[in-house]
Amino acid sequence: MDRRHFIRRSAATALGAAAVSRAAVAAVPEAPVQSSAETQPPLVPPDGNPYNPVVTLNGWTLPWRSRDGWKEFHLVAEPVEREIAPGMVARLWGYNGQSPGPTIECVEGDRLRIFVTNRLPEHTTIHWHGVLLPSGMDGVGGLSQPHIQPGKTFVYEFEMVKSGTFMYHPHADEMVQMAMGMMGFIVVHPKDPALHRVDRDFVFLINAYDIEPGSAVPRVNTMLDFNLWTWNSRAFPGIDPLPVGLGERVRIRMGNLTMTNHPMHLHGVEFAVTGTDGGWVPPSARWPEATVDIPVGAMRAIEFDATLPGDWSFHCHKSHHTMGPMGHQVPTMIGVDHRGVAEKVSKLIPGYMVMGDRGMADMGRMHMELPENTLPMMTGEGPFGPIEMGGMFTVMKVRAGLAKGDYRDPGWYEHPPGTVAREWIGPVPEPVRAQPITKVGTETEVEVRKPAGHEHH
């Protein structure tokens, strides 16, 4: 984190904090800023009740200050630049230098005081999604509070009465502000640190954008036809892997603030759904899954034991959501021989390439010229060639001997001899096919008998 930004933001906040008392303005904590898109190490709690901190995928946890029995946080709503993946930067709105904003971590029973400074060109609020609190702290502009005008600072105060996983986002000009990337996670740990304990605890938000190729600002009026499907405003290959130690107990918390549901599929494990934004699922009510569907505006937490070493795919199972920007109106050309047309076109357009006649897999190998600040439709290199993915995809890397608290990328998995699918070089027999039925031959007599008492009907 940039210390110079800390000081600059703190001074600016004090100057613009007209919505709180002078005593409160003097007490406003610093507003830490994070510009890196890499996953940051977990923030070990410096005081208060102990807990096992979470790791925000391609994100970070917001530091706090303890003061007079309160945990004080400072969020700054502001325009930000977010690298969606190498080669593309989006101009979004977020908090404290990033979109999504930093994760807020606390403990059940903690009293939170959250200062919110507005550096946007329009008013805003923050709604604490799923948190039980007084109505006046709920953050619905015009209904439960005045809007936070540009340059002003508001303060929210409430006690976390239950543990769980929640979200925060605006409830003011919501269509625009959420489409621009304003959202974040709240993780409330149990008061008993042994309760719901796991070895690794990951969190990320599912979000989506419609950004035209060559541009950088989302089109906020889009309802369904998004072209960038992201986790924490990152698309593959910009999404960091999830390093996991062999045999560890792992939790992944996912919140969905897009306009559609997402069936999240994790290879190599059998997991159980252990939490929603309504709370923890009792052990007797949990069920095994390989894919969990996350509705709009909801959160799901899954848990599993990492018993199989390797590199395991983790992705949304809607296939278009694991692709980069696409032209939805492009016709399907599979099976169409247009080489003759292509030869004529290439005389007019040097470098023209035939695409789509054999499927789209060639897109993973081609390095086509794209508009500036535009991601390819599919990309990513693995140890055996192109991965042919984009959007909502990453890899969980399960390794033996991975030290506790080590979240560095361990590299590609070294498969033991004889454990990789390989080409068969022996004879291949012809498949036995069912013979078609050519004729249905004979007439059949059917005798119908009526039940007793129904002879005349």
MOJO-V752523 format. One line per field, one symbol per residue. ss: DSSP state (A for helix, B for strand, O for the rest). psi: psi as a letter, one per 20 degrees, with the letter a starting at -180 (. if undefined). Layout:
ss->???
psi->???
This chain:
ss->OOAAAAAAAAAAAAAAOOOOOAAAAAOOOOOOOOOOOOOOOOOOOOOOOOOOOOBBOOOOBOOOBBBOOBBBBBBBBBBBBBBBBOOBBBBBBBBOOBOOOOBBBBBOOOBBBBBBBBBOOOOBOOBBBOOOOOAAAOOOBOOOBOOBOOOOBBBBBBBOOOOBBBBBBOOOOAAAAAAOOOBBBBBBBOOOOOOOOOOBBBBBBBBBBOOOOOOOBOOOOOOOOOOBBBBOOBOBOOOOOBBBBOOOBBBBBBBBOOOOOBBBBBOOOOBBBBBBOOBBOOAAAOOBBOBBBBOOOBBBBBBBBOOOOBBBBBBBOOAAAAOOOOOOOOOOOOOOOOAAAAAAAAAAOOOOOOOBOOBOAAAAOOOOOOOOOOOOOOBBBBOOBBBBBOBOBBBBBBBOOOOOOOOOOOOOOOOOOOOOOOOOOOOOOOOOOOOOOOOOOOOOOOOOOOOOOOOOO
psi->qohhhggghgghghhjmijrrhghghjprqnqppiqjqpqqqopphaapqroqroopkbrppqrppoljqopqopopqqrppogrpippqoaqbplirprrqppqaqpiqppoopopokrirrrrppnoiporqhijikophgiqqqoqpirprppprpoiqraprrqrqlplggghhhijorrqppoqqhoiipkprhpoqqqqprqqnoqpiaipqoiipghmqiooqplkqqpkipqrnppqpiqpqppppqokajrroopppqjrorqoiqrjiaqpqhiiqqqrippporpkrqppqqrpnioqaopqorpjohiikqapqoijpqpjpipnkhgghhghhhhnpjpqpqiijajhhhhhqmqpqqqlpqrhqappaijaphlrrcmpappopqqjpqpjojqojaqpopqpjjpprppjaqoqqqpqppqphpogqqppppppqqpikhj.
